[in-house]
Amino acid sequence: MAREPDAAGSAAVERCARRLAAVVDSVLAELDGLRAAAADCWTRAAAEGRRPAAGELAAVHGPVSELLARPGSRWFGCGAVAAPGALADAELHVEWWYRGARGAGERRLRLALDPADAEFYDYRVLPWFARPRDEGRPAVAGPQVDLLCADRYVLCCARPVTVPGAGFVGVAAGDVPLAALERLLVPPLRALPGEAALLDGEGRVLAATTPALPVGSLARGLLADPAAGRAAVPSAAVDWTVVRG
């Protein structure tokens, strides 16, 4: 990928970046129902002068089922993840369901959430949880290997859940296989003349129009190439860059 930058090319890259931001924001918007159901658990409990119990978060199962069962759904798993101390009877809690293999229906995800457990899953430090908590903005983190399938790369999409009087109480989140999201990301890239790629903040390829840049590979050199046209994707949820060679 090598090309002299030009004004028309730069404008095209900027348009592509805006189209990709719209894709990201539309995917995150699908979590609205789940986020509202999670927030309602805390709102109802607050009206009674208490914090909700972990079992009350089962109320998000309906929106999760709707997302997973929707025709053409790109979601592999979804749920609500509580902030530390936000529940009355659990310091940490994950209410999450995922698709079973070969149409086996939904399955509940079980995680080790006791810090004393050798397999403790400390979601507090992971970007999809930490960014909404610390910065109050949605996050799309990854690609990362899915917990349930060693050969599946996913992006974890998360939106903060906040309620009056309690502030941040957790996130509504879902996993999208990168292969499913790639089908939405590639068309804007193909509208650019020449070869193009979408990179995350680490320089990892999320989508590309050339087989020379396989998804998941590192291409940090493109971020520093002065001859490549570049534009940041203008969505608060991502630190992605479009690169046109």
QUIQUI-V733280 format. One line per field, one symbol per residue. phi: phi as a letter, one per 40 degrees, with the letter a starting at -180 (. if undefined). psi: psi as a letter, one per 40 degrees, with the letter a starting at -180 (. if undefined). A space follows every 50 residues. Layout:
BEGIN
phi: ???
psi: ???
END
This chain:
BEGIN
phi: .aaccacccccccccccccccccdcccccccdccccccccdccccccbga cccdccccccccccdccccddgdcccaaibbccdgcbcbacbabbabacc cfgcgcbccbbcbcdcccbdbcccccdcbcccccbgbcabbhcacccbac bbcbbcbbbcbbbdgbgcbibbaabbddcccdccccdccccccgcaabbc ccgcccaabbccbcdgccbcdccbcccccbacccbccbbcbcbbc
psi: hhihiidddddddddddddddddddddddeeddddddddddddddddefi iiidddeeeeddddddddehhehehdiiahhiiheeidehdihhghiihi iffeaiihhhihehdehdfhggedeiddddddddefiiihiaiihidehe ehhihhhihihiihedbheaihiihhhddddddddddddeeiiaiiihia deehhdiieheegiheihfddddeheehhihihgheeifihhhh.
END
